[in-house]
């Protein structure tokens, strides 16, 4: 797109960090509200928490791995996470609207999260293309897993339905936190040459 | 005894996203020893694990090192309590390590008081991130807060500073001591504890104090100015007097205007310092003295008039010589008496006139050279002179002595009228001479006193006067013949008894030519002629021109000059006039 082509890399990083930071705050609010309303029910204790659908995507687990991973690999990993949430967030918006337990604010925030995720994805793609000779537009070469939680969301059983929503909210919060954390690391690496915290801004 | 109470998990915290610790609160122990154990499982796994470390973090805690820590995974943690009577479990806690980060507080907190260009003071606070967190690489993104308060205050003032590690605080109270602390929080984590306190005291030289000082200075200055203006206003007159003192008018030292107003001129003059001038009375005395001087002169003139009244009528200018001639005659008498008594005295008398003649006449230089010869022929010289005089008395013998005097005047060239008056007065003179002698004695005494002669000389004139008086009364009618005429201009007449001298008549015309005026007649009936200056010079030349007789005549004239000059010098010293008296006459009278 033309607007992103005009923005410099430094400014693009600053913009993405701002978006990811704010998106994480919304995701955290949605999860906290749901947890207050539903997580304390007795039936939640007996259930085993399933893994998120993005668990297969490898991301650094500690500081050493962060330092060792290359920038393009970092970007590739983050893009895979962001792309994997395009479809689930659509369904989360629908469920929030039809769910009897969800509030109006949860619904609005779900919509905002969906839109911001798309913006972040577009920015990440631009940054990735600037590090590559070839331009990727359809994410054909990206290895992101398919989401299989739709059946659980559409289940007629209430407990099963709510448990599915809970897992979805928990996972989206974590993944957005990953995106925010790794974007901040990349910005320090690219823009501030690993001298963050010393400068004042 | 009962089974243990239900424990409760207090909190789990990770300082660095690589390790974490959980703490729990035990429940009741049931009166029996109770063991606590922590078990956990991860999401997506069915396996349950037990706490790897119960000691590192202290009692009732479990420490998970890096080995057992995984981020981006949820830990399901439960604490179990067990005793002999039974066991109980806590509620499970879902923990994601990325959300339980609580870092250490910031370090190196420093405070610094600074000043802007406009002298506004502020506090500069700066710090460093905690050590174990990796902020440089962005693995941690920290946010910070600072809080501060005055030392004695209770409430803190908190300032959020964002991501920056320094902060400026303005508008602090001067002279106050402030406490400052700081803390940090990672994104989506927990706030750290507050750091240790740092304190700083703000200085007193704030702008506010400066302003206060200037205000005080201004107020004091204003007050001082007002006081000065007030003082000047009150003492304006005196100050004007000091600044512009009055110009003093002219004033005379010692002068008192009051005295002038009162009319006391004497005191005024004394005040003016006029003491040097003589007072009015003194001036009057001076005038009186002046008048006395004039009176003295008049008195001196009167006796001369009384003596020579006819002389004044004929020749008023000759009054003085007349009186002098009288005095001179007495002196000549004294000299003659001395010569008779002491013949040796001649040389000293002769020497004296030489000395006196030198300053008067330069021609007198010749006589001193011939002095020893002149002493001897004095007597010889006298004889030839007497022979020349008989001619004049021979012609006048049939006439009275008065007529002979008239003839002499004619020869002198005097006018006839004056001669007539002179002859008429001659008789009066004879009578007056007797009176004059009496008055003359008094005058002589006065003159001597006035002239301050020595006492010896004063005594000698008296006997001369006594001797002189009878000769004067007896001899005047006897004069009928001219004895001789000296170059000094003295014409002496002798009585008839000396007819032998008539042989010398031819000499008379020469002498008559020399004299032109008659100064007067002395008491001894001696006619004094006043010679002219020209006549004297010609006579001297004629005498010097002669040959053989000239030598004798010259010697005689010189001798005469020597002898008579002595007497004349004496007279001149006393009277200042030419007079001659014949000593032979006095000698004959003595005999």
Interface residues (C-beta under 8 A of the other chain):
Chain A: X21 X24 X28 X45 X48 X49 X50 X51 X55 X59 X61 X62 X63 X66 X67 X170 X174 X177 X178 X180 X181 X184 X185 X186 X187 X188 X189 X192 X194 X195 X196 X197 X198 X200 X201
Chain B: X17 X18 X43 X44 X46 X66 X70 X71 X72 X74 X76 X92 X94 X96 X98 X129 X134 X135 X136 X137 X138 X139 X141 X142 X163 X164 X165 X166 X187 X188
